[in-house]
Amino acid sequence: MRFTDYQVLSFDCYGTLINWEAGIAAVLSPWAKSRGLTLNDEQLLTAYSTHEATAEAEHPTDPYPGILARSLRALGNELDAAVSDQDAAALATSVPDWPAFADSHDADRGRRAGSR
C-alpha cells in the first residue's frame, strides 16, 4: 500500500490508542459519588455503555458530544440520580482529556517512521 494513493486515511483510535474507559470513568465516578451512588468504575461503565449504544443507535447522526450527554442523562434516569446541565456538559467536553494508552505515542512514532 502506498499512502500517496489515498486522499484520506481514517482509523478508529478510541479503545486502540485512547483509553475511553478511563476518560469516561474520570467523569462518571465523581458524578456518582456526588449523588451518593456506591457503584465502582466497572459497574458505572457497564451501566453507561448500554445507554451510549442505545443513543448511538437511536441518534446515529448526532455529534459524539451529544451522544455522551444524552447517555449520561439516561444513566441518571436509570439510577434515579440527578444529571445537571453541567454534569452532561462535563462528559460531553471531556474527550480531549481522555488519556492515551502508555504505548500509543511510541507505536504512532514507529508507524510514521515506517511510512516514509
Secondary structure, 3 states (H helix, E strand, C coil): CCHHHCCCCCCCCECCCECHHHHHHHHHHHHHHHCCCCCCHHHHHHHHHHHHHHHHHHCCCCCHHHHHHHHHHHHHHHHCCCCCHHHHHHHHCCHHHCCECCCHHHHHHHHHHHCC
